[in-house]
Amino acid sequence: MDRNRNPLKIAALVELISLAILLINLTTVHNASVASLTGPIHGCGYLVAIGSVLRDPLKRGAIVVLAFIPGVGATLALRQLSSAEKSMASACG
């Protein structure tokens, strides 16, 4: 039962890194060009992560709610999906 969650993994990484860049930029130099470039990248990663979770057959209500948390939600949802997959595999096998 090998699920392909590569889009969610990539979106989670993009979302997390872009948020870190935005926060570092905000607390240091506050360069407007960095914010205008990184903001849409962060938004796209956020939307792709939500869409990836919604398309996953093992999604549950709590996992979908986690995906809507900006910044770390995709990472949390990915962990929960992996945990659900492991528990389902151990119950079936």
N, C-alpha and C positions, 0 to 999 in steps of 0.2 A: 504494500500500500504506500507507494512512494509518490508523494504529492509534489508537484513542481511549484514551489513558492519563490522562485527566483525574482519575479517582478516585485513581490512584497519585500523580499530581503534588500533589493536594490533601493526601493522607495524608502524603506526604513533608514537605510544608511544615508541617503541623500537628504532626507528630512532632518536627521540628527546633525549631520555635518553642517548643513546650511543654517540651522538654528544656532549652532555654536558660532559660526562666522558672523551671523547677524548680531548676536549678543556681544561678541568680542568687539565688533565694529562700534556698537552702540556705547560700550563702556570706555573705549579708547579714543580713537580719532574721529569717529562719527562721520565717515566719508559717505557722502550722498550717492556716489556712483557705485560703491560696494553694496549699499543697501538696495539700490534700484536694480542691480543685477541679481543679488542673492535672494531677495524677497520673492520674486516670481518662481525661482527654482525651488524654494522652500514650499511655496503654495502648490506647485505641480507635484512635488514629492508627496505632500499631504493628501492631495486628491487621488493620486495613483494608489497610495496605501489604502485609503478607504475603499476604493473600487476593488482592489485585490482581495481585501477581507470579505467584502460583500459577495464576491464570486466564489469564495472557497466553500466547498461542500460541508466542511466541518464547523462552519461558523455557528455561533450561538449568540444570544442577545448580549451577554456580558462581553464577548469578544468584539462585537460590533461597537459597543459603547467605548471600549478601550481604544479602538482605532480612531475614534473622533477626538481623542486627546492630542492637541497639537504638540509636536516635538518628539515625544517619546511613545505616543500611542501605538504607532506601527510596530515598534520593537516589543512592546508589551503584548500586543495582539499576536505577533509572530510566536512569541514564547508560549502563549496559551494554546495556539493552534498546534504547535509541536507537541505540547503536553497532551492535548486531546487525541492527537494521532497515536501517540505511544500508548495511552490507556485503551484506545480502541483496538490497537494491534494486540495488546496483551489479553484483552477480553476475547478476541476472536481466535487467537492462536494458542 
